Amino acid sequence: MYDDNTTPRWAFLWTHGYLRASHPPGGWTFAHVWDESKNPKAYTHVANIVMLPEYLAGLSDKNGPLVDVLRYHSQLKYEWSPNNKSINKIPNDYDELEWRYLDSICNPRDQVECRLRELKNKRAKVLCELLGL
């Protein structure tokens, strides 16, 4: 459950008011910024997940050309990086990029807990048990 994008994607979408758990329409996908699949606190951290157009997904994998840009932005925006890893050099043309964010909602934890209780699939049941819901 920690080594895929499903659970972080659910939390990301639900805390921004999207009740569906699938990928948003229009060619969007989710990727992790930092390769920390064995660290649940890092893997599900909001600073470690990004929604981007599907056609850019391959560029964000492993050592792709977008990796340093995404990591630098994550570190700058959220003042967080896993295990004190950091990107100190500003990637080329970083200041020319325009970043967009989804609107957040009030009480995001309540939204996630409510959605998990409503779902009847195996993953939701395991997550409810882990969270004591």
C-alpha positions, 0 to 999 in steps of 0.5 A: 500500500505504500509503494504505489500512488493510490493512497497518496492520490486519494488523500491529495484529491479528497483534501482538495474537494474532489470526491472521486478517487480516480485520476482527474479527467483531462490527462492528469497523473500523479507522481512522487517527487522524492524516491522514498517508497519505504518511508510511509511518512515521506511517501504520503507527505503532501510535499512528495506528490505532484499532479502533472500532465500525463505527457510530463510523467516520464520526465519526472521519473527517477533521474528525469530532467524534471526531478531536480525542478520538482524537488527544489520547488517542493523543498522551497514551497513546503520547507520539507525534504525527506531525511534532510535530503535537499536540492541547494542549486536553483535549476535553470530557468526555475524563476520563469516557471508558473506553478498552479495549485488546487484550492484547499478545503477546511478540515482536510483530515475530516474529509479523508476520514469520512471518505475512507469510512464510506468506501468498502474496498480492501485498501480503505478497510486496511487504512481505517484499521491503521488510523483507528477509524 
